[in-house]
Amino acid sequence: MDDAQIILELEDRVRNLEERLKALEKEQRLIREDILSGSMKERMRKRMLEKPSGKREEIKEKLDKQIKIEI
C-alpha cells in the first residue's frame, strides 16, 4: 500500500465513525426526549414502528457499489 491509499482508507474510516457518532447522538437525544415527555413507552414504540428513513435506498446503492460478486 502506498501512502495515498492509506490516507484514503483512514479518511473513509473517520467518515464512517463520524456518521455512526451522529446516529448515536441522535438516538440518545430522542431517548432523552422520550423519558422527559412522561410517556416514554408510547413514544419509543411509535418511533420503532415508523417507516425507515429515506437514506435506506442510498445505503443500499452504496453497498451495491462496494460489494462486487463475480461468478
SVG drawing of the C-alpha trace seen along z (x, -y; Angstrom):
<svg xmlns="http://www.w3.org/2000/svg" viewBox="-48 -16 52 34">
<polyline fill="none" stroke="black" stroke-width="0.4" points="0.0,0.0 1.3,-3.4 0.7,-6.5 -2.2,-7.8 -4.2,-4.5 -3.5,-4.5 -4.7,-8.1 -7.9,-7.4 -8.6,-4.4 -8.1,-6.4 -10.4,-9.2 -13.1,-6.6 -12.8,-5.1 -13.0,-8.6 -16.1,-9.4 -17.8,-6.2 -17.0,-6.8 -18.4,-10.4 -21.6,-9.0 -22.0,-6.4 -21.4,-9.0 -24.0,-11.4 -26.5,-8.5 -25.8,-7.6 -26.1,-11.2 -29.5,-11.5 -30.8,-8.3 -29.6,-9.4 -31.4,-12.8 -34.6,-11.0 -34.4,-8.7 -33.8,-11.6 -36.9,-13.4 -39.0,-10.3 -38.0,-10.0 -38.6,-13.7 -42.0,-13.6 -43.6,-11.4 -44.9,-8.9 -41.7,-7.1 -43.0,-3.7 -45.6,-5.0 -43.1,-7.4 -40.5,-4.7 -42.9,-2.2 -44.2,-4.8 -40.6,-5.6 -39.7,-1.9 -42.8,-1.3 -42.2,-4.4 -41.1,-3.9 -37.3,-3.8 -35.8,-7.0 -35.2,-7.8 -31.5,-7.0 -32.3,-3.3 -32.1,-3.4 -28.9,-5.5 -27.3,-3.0 -28.4,-0.1 -26.9,-1.7 -23.7,-2.4 -23.4,1.2 -24.2,2.5 -21.3,0.4 -18.9,1.7 -19.9,5.3 -18.9,6.9 -19.9,10.5 -18.3,12.3 -19.0,15.9"/>
</svg>
